Amino acid sequence: KAGVTQTPRYLIKTRGQQVTLSCSPISGHRSVSWYQQTPGQGLQFLFEYFSETQRNKGNFPGRFSGRQFSNSRSEMNVSTLELGDSALYLCASSLDQGTHEQYFGPGTRLTVT
Amino acid sequence: DAKTTQPTSMDCAEGRAANLPCNHSTISGNEYVYWYRQIHSQGPQYIIHGLKNNETNEMASLIITEDRKSSTLILPHATLRDTAVYYCIVRVAYNSGGSNYKLTFGKGTLLTVNP
């Protein structure tokens, strides 16, 4: 079975631009979560989607948004990029509600200049 | 979610068992203990989880004390590829309102396996 895939793997954007990151979960998995990892703050939860609905949200500004499609693929969008948004963005998928294991993708490395 | 405390770093000789401790003295009765690891520049990898009983899988063993206030992850025969940051996380499986897969990562323990 293929793992979680994220595209693109690397991205360079300019301050003020917007960006969309994509995540394809493991086949059959219905829950997708997003995390941001920076050297200063570590791994922080952004949001979680299940059955195309946002079920949980972390403490991030409204510039960070996401959505999930009927095939469980998910996208996250960051508008009006700031230098501090430079980070590794990780996506994780789980089979269903109540499943313990989360499987992470390799991440998208976003650099904002 | 209950707070966890882990040592910042540990060393282990290749081929020996690596024992990584985690304190979670405020754990609630319905909270599970999860272990993940992150090898440099990769996404975190699920290792194991447990509620009360000790657990073992192909990767590791998880020993939870009887009072559930601490646990130990054991890698029985550490290899150089086990060098990573290991995260101990405590949380409920999911809440009554639906899925709640939020994982709260701390600083973790950097395990360095030496040849």
Contacts between the chains, C-beta under 8 A, distances in Angstrom:
chain1	res1	chain2	res2	distance
A	4	B	43	7.5
A	31	B	99	5.6
A	31	B	101	5.9
A	33	B	101	5.3
A	33	B	102	7.3
A	33	B	103	7.7
A	35	B	103	7.7
A	35	B	105	7.9
A	42	B	105	5.8
A	42	B	106	7.4
A	42	B	107	6.4
A	43	B	44	7.2
A	43	B	87	7.9
A	43	B	103	7.7
A	43	B	105	3.8
A	44	B	105	7.7
A	45	B	102	4.7
A	45	B	103	6.6
A	45	B	104	6.9
A	48	B	99	6.6
A	48	B	100	7.7
A	48	B	101	5.3
A	48	B	102	6.6
A	50	B	98	6.8
A	50	B	99	4.7
A	55	B	97	7.8
A	55	B	98	5.0
A	55	B	99	5.0
A	55	B	100	7.1
A	56	B	99	7.4
A	56	B	100	5.8
A	56	B	101	7.2
A	56	B	102	5.3
A	58	B	102	7.2
A	90	B	43	5.1
A	90	B	44	7.3
A	92	B	43	7.5
A	92	B	44	7.7
A	92	B	101	7.6
A	92	B	103	7.9
A	94	B	99	7.7
A	94	B	101	5.7
A	97	B	94	5.7
A	97	B	98	6.5
A	97	B	99	4.4
A	98	B	93	5.6
A	98	B	94	5.0
A	98	B	99	7.5
A	100	B	32	6.9
A	100	B	34	7.1
A	100	B	49	5.0
A	100	B	93	6.3
A	101	B	46	4.6
A	101	B	49	7.5
A	102	B	46	6.1
A	102	B	101	6.1
A	102	B	103	6.6
A	103	B	46	6.6
A	104	B	43	3.2
A	104	B	44	4.9
A	104	B	45	6.9
A	105	B	43	5.4
A	106	B	42	6.2
A	106	B	43	5.5
A	107	B	42	7.8
A	107	B	43	5.4
